[in-house]
């Protein structure tokens, strides 16, 4: 590994696109900014700078030994005490900045939750994790920069008062230092800004990887794939390490640039003094001390100026992805009319859907009869689960129409449409919390004890609650950890029962269960299916034995449809499916 690679920054390190315009405007729109705290914090910071700048004369007297009394020393000590008090008071600014970051995080999470499902298939949910946890921190930097600008203004104003009048070399010293400092700024800030973007990118990739691996740790172990998981992690850790090296070099370069001004200050002060003494312009060291004190004032100014661009550069670099997410179109769940009280058949007319320009559903026209059990079968990749997502409007139709009774999907709000539909899928979505919380997830109304009893009995959940201390108030982990697969499915069935939907979608609900557990779960499913329109995505004949109507899909098109008796005579796929039963 060549260390020289860290002296440059190219596309190999990071392929991030250039910052978009309006990043900051997008970032802070509708975020509550605590202006009072920021203003008070800014006042303290500015006053702290004033305290520092008023002490150059006293410092010069102390440094040169030209004390006729102890007053300069006492004044300097008093000012130092005030300075430390004001530094502690800057906690108000920190509180304000934390408040801003919190507001951005809330805004970002609200946006992410409201994005269409299709966006999560192009931008991984795990990849979004680092946007919320780490990238949001950059939102505070511009406000820190504004306070720094106020301090810089005071520093610059103080330079005129601090400049020695008896050494013309001070002007030359000022010009030389500024030229060198500006050159250092251009190099160091550019490298630091790019290092920030690089590290951000690598952290995002690493976070995404760890989230994925931990979510599937049971499968990793069952597959004896620990070595593979470790090797891949080590590779990503190594890229993160390289990014950290580049960032360390960038930070070191900026530190070097900052300290380089000290060298210039000392050199100009003392060399200027030597020249002046040799020329007979001065005969003591007091003017040299003045130049040194002036150099310190100039140093404060230059360091502040040099760090200022990095605030904005890191904010824009760190917030590009945030701004991209915040400008993505979101679902408007309330836009549209209400659903009629009575629902009817589900009707697709020439429906199409494509994923990344690849057709998945191609001209489907069919009727799913109300109050019946309709099974949708087909080979893997035929579009079965996509049809279920289209019914629930998790995906928008690319073309054609979808209706439930007289209600057109184009005119009914998503909120009203989805309120009529319940889903029990192959992998039930359970969350960390109590079993009760998971069952009532998505249901806001009050639930009576008698309704709880009815749901528990109908979903065959009694034995599950009896097996876990606390019953309904038993706490489960992330993804329902602590419950078996069959127990998780029964909780999902109870949740669907509590919602009491008119349309029920069963997306291979028993696919991952052993025969004994499948039979137990099916008792609850049978109760759930009563008096509803049921759409059952199935992979086996046993899963569809109660179907009144069957639709066979093949490569996104309807290959056959009809009653089980009709398809037994006309559909080769259905015949083979029955033979496997």
Secondary structure, 3 states (H helix, E strand, C coil): CCHHHHHCCCCCCCCCCCCCCCHHHHHHCCCCCCHHHHHHHHHHHHHHHHHHHCCHHHHHHHHHCCCCCCHHHHHHHHHHHHHHHHHHHCHHHHHHHHHHHHHHHHHHHHHHHCECHHHHHCCCHHHHHHHHHCHHHHHHHHHHHHHHHHHHHHHHHHHHHHCCCCCCHHHHHHHHHHHHHHHHHHHHHHHHHHHHHHHHHHHHHHHHHHHHHHHCHHHHHHCCCHHHHHHHHHHHHHHHHHHHHHHHHHHHHHHHHHHHHHHHHHHHHHHHHHHHHHCCCCCCCHHHHHHHHHHHHHHHHHHHHHHHHHHHHHHHHHHHHHHHHHCCCECCCCCCECCCCCCCCEEEEEEEEEECCEEEEEEEEEEECCCCEEEEEECCCCCHHHHHHHHCCCCCCCEEEEEECCEECCCECHHHHHHCEEEEECCCCCCCEEHHHHHCCCCCCCCCHHHHHHHHHHCCCHHHHHCCCCHHHCEECHHHCCCCHHHHHHHHHHHHHHHCCCEEEEECCCCCCCHHHHHHHHHHHHHHHCCCEEEEECCCCHHHCCCCEEEEEECCEEEEEECHHHHHHHCHHHHHHHHCC
